[in-house]
Amino acid sequence: MGEGFNHKRIWEIDFFRGIALILMIIFHVVFDLKEFAHVSVNYVSGFYYYIGKSAGILFILLAAISCHFSKSNTKRGLQILGMGLVITLVSHLFNPSYGIKFGILHFLGTSIIIYPLFKDINKWLLLIFGTIIIILGNYFKLINMPFDYLFIFGLSSELFISADYYPLLPWFGVFLYGIFISKLLYREKKSLFSFLPRFNFVSYLGRHTFSIYLIHQPLIILLIWLAIR
């Protein structure tokens, strides 16, 4: 998510990734307060719902853009996917009702691995393909399947549960939008801005997103548990 490339880092990507991380942490605090402390707060619609989705969209766009700068996408994708599988195991052991089957890490890892199949496609075709995938994926949400074998594509039964769920359809469409943005704005692999800001906390978070992502949920749950025990 965050430590994808080091050569000539594009500072604004770190900055926006830091914003995405902050939004995600806010959403997870609300989610954990609701699910584990039974605080009356709504995260399935309204303000906090859009905070969570905004974080996810930003992460996906920035991950796709970062692929344009990385020389080790396959390795990076496998690492992220592998950590997603670890989270699947841990979350099911912790509470099967909240088990994560195909969350943001699974999605990002898979998308980064297959990125080479799409990186040379014309940017306008990517925009068209992305839009088709988003439309198709939202249509899939209306379909109630009798089985869950195709859940990574957004096709599942009404009994399917995954606390964090980012199926390839529609979300790979957003990833293709990110590749489009990289081709449109970062052809020369340089920052869009002529100035380099001094150290700021948001960019620092953006440079360490993956590490913070792995520790923040257990830490939030621990703090809630200490507060209510």
C-alpha positions in Angstrom: 0.0 0.0 0.0 2.5 2.5 1.1 6.1 1.3 0.7 5.8 0.6 -3.1 8.7 2.6 -4.5 11.6 4.8 -3.2 13.2 6.1 -6.3 12.3 9.8 -6.8 9.2 9.5 -4.7 6.2 11.6 -5.8 5.4 13.5 -2.6 1.8 14.2 -3.4 1.1 10.5 -3.7 2.5 10.0 -0.2 0.3 13.0 1.0 -2.9 11.6 -0.5 -2.1 8.1 0.8 -1.7 9.7 4.2 -5.1 11.2 3.9 -6.6 7.9 2.9 -5.0 6.3 5.9 -6.5 8.9 8.3 -9.9 8.4 6.7 -9.6 4.6 7.0 -8.6 4.8 10.7 -11.6 7.1 11.5 -13.9 4.5 9.8 -12.4 1.6 11.6 -12.7 3.4 15.0 -16.4 3.9 14.3 -16.8 0.3 13.0 -15.1 -1.1 16.1 -17.1 1.1 18.5 -20.3 -0.2 16.9 -19.4 -3.8 16.7 -17.4 -4.4 19.9 -18.6 -1.6 22.3 -22.1 -1.4 20.9 -22.0 2.3 20.6 -25.0 3.7 18.7 -23.3 4.9 15.5 -24.1 4.1 11.9 -21.3 3.1 9.5 -23.4 1.4 6.7 -24.8 4.7 5.4 -24.3 8.4 5.7 -21.2 10.3 6.7 -19.0 7.5 8.1 -19.9 5.2 5.2 -18.6 7.7 2.7 -15.5 8.2 4.8 -14.8 4.5 4.5 -15.5 4.3 0.8 -13.4 7.5 0.1 -10.5 5.8 1.9 -10.8 2.7 -0.2 -11.1 4.6 -3.5 -8.1 6.7 -2.7 -6.0 3.6 -1.8 -7.0 1.8 -5.0 -6.2 4.8 -7.2 -2.9 5.5 -5.6 -1.9 1.8 -5.7 -2.5 1.8 -9.4 -0.6 5.0 -9.9 2.3 3.7 -7.8 2.6 0.6 -10.1 3.7 3.1 -12.8 6.8 3.9 -10.7 7.6 0.5 -9.3 10.1 -2.0 -10.8 8.9 -4.9 -8.6 5.1 -5.0 -8.9 4.8 -8.8 -8.8 6.9 -9.0 -5.7 5.0 -6.2 -4.1 1.6 -7.7 -5.1 2.5 -11.1 -3.7 3.6 -9.5 -0.4 0.4 -7.6 0.0 -1.7 -10.6 -1.0 0.2 -12.8 1.4 -0.5 -10.4 4.2 -4.2 -10.4 3.2 -4.3 -14.2 3.6 -2.7 -13.9 7.0 -5.4 -11.4 8.0 -8.0 -13.8 6.7 -6.7 -16.5 9.0 -6.4 -14.3 12.0 -9.8 -12.6 11.6 -11.5 -16.0 11.3 -9.8 -17.3 14.4 -10.7 -14.1 16.2 -14.4 -14.1 15.2 -15.7 -16.1 12.2 -18.6 -13.6 12.0 -16.2 -10.9 11.0 -13.8 -13.1 9.0 -12.3 -11.2 6.1 -12.4 -13.3 2.9 -11.4 -10.7 0.2 -10.7 -7.4 1.7 -8.7 -4.4 0.5 -5.3 -6.1 0.8 -6.5 -9.2 -1.1 -7.8 -6.9 -3.8 -4.8 -4.7 -4.0 -2.4 -7.6 -4.1 -4.3 -9.3 -6.9 -4.7 -6.1 -8.9 -1.0 -5.3 -8.6 0.0 -8.8 -9.7 -2.2 -8.6 -12.9 -1.2 -4.9 -13.5 1.3 -5.9 -16.3 -1.6 -7.2 -18.4 -3.1 -3.7 -18.5 -0.2 -1.3 -18.3 0.3 -1.0 -22.1 -3.4 -0.6 -23.0 -4.4 2.8 -24.4 -5.4 5.1 -21.6 -8.8 5.9 -23.1 -9.6 2.2 -23.5 -8.6 1.8 -19.8 -11.2 4.5 -19.0 -13.9 2.7 -21.0 -13.0 -0.8 -19.6 -13.0 0.6 -16.0 -16.4 2.1 -16.5 -17.8 -1.1 -17.9 -16.4 -3.1 -14.9 -17.8 -0.7 -12.4 -21.3 -0.9 -14.0 -21.1 -4.6 -14.3 -19.9 -5.0 -10.7 -22.8 -2.9 -9.4 -25.2 -5.0 -11.3 -23.7 -8.1 -9.7 -24.6 -6.7 -6.3 -28.3 -7.3 -7.3 -27.7 -10.9 -8.1 -28.3 -13.5 -5.3 -26.2 -16.5 -6.1 -26.9 -20.0 -4.7 -23.2 -20.4 -3.9 -20.2 -18.3 -3.0 -17.5 -19.7 -5.3 -17.3 -16.5 -7.3 -17.2 -14.1 -4.4 -13.9 -12.5 -5.6 -15.8 -11.3 -8.6 -18.6 -9.8 -6.6 -21.0 -12.8 -7.0 -22.2 -14.3 -3.8 -25.2 -15.6 -1.8 -27.1 -13.7 0.8 -25.3 -15.7 3.5 -21.8 -14.5 2.4 -20.0 -12.6 5.1 -16.7 -10.6 4.9 -16.1 -7.7 7.3 -13.9 -6.1 4.7 -15.0 -6.8 1.1 -13.5 -5.4 -2.1 -14.3 -7.8 -5.0 -12.6 -7.4 -8.4 -15.9 -6.3 -9.8 -16.6 -3.3 -9.5 -13.3 -2.3 -7.7 -10.9 -3.3 -10.5 -12.6 -0.6 -12.5 -11.3 2.0 -10.1 -7.9 0.4 -10.3 -8.0 0.9 -14.1 -8.9 4.5 -13.5 -5.7 4.8 -11.5 -3.7 3.4 -14.4 -5.4 5.9 -16.6 -4.4 8.8 -14.3 -0.8 7.6 -14.2 -0.7 7.6 -18.0 -2.4 11.0 -18.2 -0.5 12.9 -15.5 2.7 11.0 -14.8 4.2 10.0 -18.1 7.5 11.6 -17.2 7.4 10.1 -13.7 7.8 13.4 -12.0 5.8 15.3 -9.4 3.0 17.5 -10.7 4.2 20.3 -8.4 7.4 22.3 -8.8 8.0 22.6 -5.0 8.9 20.1 -2.4 7.2 20.6 0.9 9.1 20.3 4.2 8.3 17.3 6.4 4.7 17.0 7.3 2.9 14.4 9.3 0.4 13.4 6.7 3.1 12.5 4.1 5.0 10.6 6.8 1.9 8.5 7.4 1.7 8.0 3.6 5.2 6.6 3.5 4.4 4.0 6.2 0.9 3.1 5.3 1.3 -0.6 5.1 3.0 -0.9 8.5 0.4 1.3 10.1 -2.4 -0.6 8.4 -1.2 -3.9 9.9 -1.1 -2.6 13.5 -3.9 -0.1 13.7 -6.9 -2.5 14.0 -5.5 -4.6 16.8 -4.5 -1.4 18.6 -8.0 0.1 18.2 -9.7 -3.0 19.5 -7.3 -3.3 22.4 -8.0 0.3 23.4 -11.7 -0.2 23.2 -11.5 -3.4 25.3 -9.5 -1.6 27.9 -12.0 1.3 28.0 -15.1 -0.9 28.5 -13.8 -3.7 30.7 
